[in-house]
Amino acid sequence: MTYGSETRSLSMGLIRRFRDTQGVMGRAMLSLRDQRNEEIRRRTRGTDIAQRVACEKWKWARHIARWNGEPAL
């Protein structure tokens, strides 16, 4: 779900879709119906997808900032 998220623009709509998808996947894993996303993340010991995507974007930005413009061999 986070593949390529380093280069996407992170809008509120995209964050909402990520969180909704994470909740649906968690409910499917736990066979739960009416549980809140926070409860599902607590039970699966998962991290919030929006925080993870934001962290990945910062890691990519640091990588690009260190890059000197030379192609990798």
C-alpha angles and dihedrals in degrees: 000000000000096000108131093001091128091077101038121100107247108228127172090249091055091047090051091050091049091051093045091050091047090052093049091049092048092049090051091051093048098035090234127147115184104029127125119246092245091057091048092050089049092052095045092040088231128153125238107272093219091056092048093050091048090050091050090051091053091048090053091048091052090049092052092046090055093047112106097201096256117126115248115249 
